[in-house]
Amino acid sequence: MKDEKHHLSTYTSLIIVLVILLVLTTISVLVTGIHLGPVTVAVALLIASVKVAIVITQFMHLKFENLFLKLAVSGVFALFAVVILITFIDYYFR
């Protein structure tokens, strides 16, 4: 615990993250208004995944963690992507 450092984010970086999240939220709302068929859900999930990655790296300070924790979180995202992919494949072939 001696080596623990406090990581402070600047206001400008937080404002940039806020703007990016608001833009992505606006895009996801606009995409649901456009009829893209089955691709609409995939696009919405992709945008949501990007937003989650931004929140985890910026607000949960994953960018300051060691490589093992970054790989563990990446593995969870990969597993989630595989489960979603299997769900879409199952839904498509029914």
N, C-alpha and C positions, 0 to 999 in steps of 0.2 A: 504494500500500500504506500510505501515511501515514494515510489516512482510515479504515482498517479498524478496526472496533470489535469488542470481545468482548461477546457476548451471553450473559448468565448467566440460567438459569432457576431459579426458586425451587423449594424442595422441595414446597411446596403445589401449585404448578402441575404438577409432575411426578407427584405423587400423584393429582391429579385426572385427568390423562391416563391413568395406570395403571388407575384405577377405570373410566374410560370404555372403555378397551380390553378390560378383563376382562368388563365387562357386554356389550359387543358380541360378544366371543368366546362367552360363555355363550348369548346369543341365537342366534348362528349354529349352535351345537351343538344347541340345542333345536329350531331350525327343521328341521334335517336329520332329527330324530326324528319330526316331524309329516309326514304324507303330503300334500304340496301338489301333487303331480304335477310337470309341467314348470316350475312357478313356483319350486320349491325351489332350483334352480340359480341362477335370476335373483336371488332374495332373498339367497342366499349370496354371490353376486358383488357385489351392492349393498352388503352389510354389509362385505365385504372392501375394497371401494373406499373406503368411509367410514373404515375403519381405516387404510388406506394414506394417505389425505389427512391424517389426524390425525398420523401418524408423520412425514410429510414436513414439515408445518408446525411441529410442535413439536421433534422431535429433529434434523431436518436444517436447522432454522432458516430455512425458506423464507419465513416471515412477516417476516423482517428483510431480505430481498433486494429488489432493484429490480423494477420493474414488468415489464421485458422477460423476466427469468428466470421470474417468476410466470406470464406469458402462455405462455412456452415449455413449462413443465410442464403447464399447463392444456391446451395443444394436444396434448401427448402423451396425456393422459387422454382427451381427446375422440376422438383417433384410435383409442385402445384400445377405447373404447365403441362406435365405429362397427364395428370389426372383430368385436367380440363380437356386436353386433346382426346383422351380416351372417351370422355363423356360426349364430346361432339361427334366422334366416329360412331359411337353407339347410337346416338340420336339420328344420325344421317342414315344408317342402314336399317332402321326400323320401319 
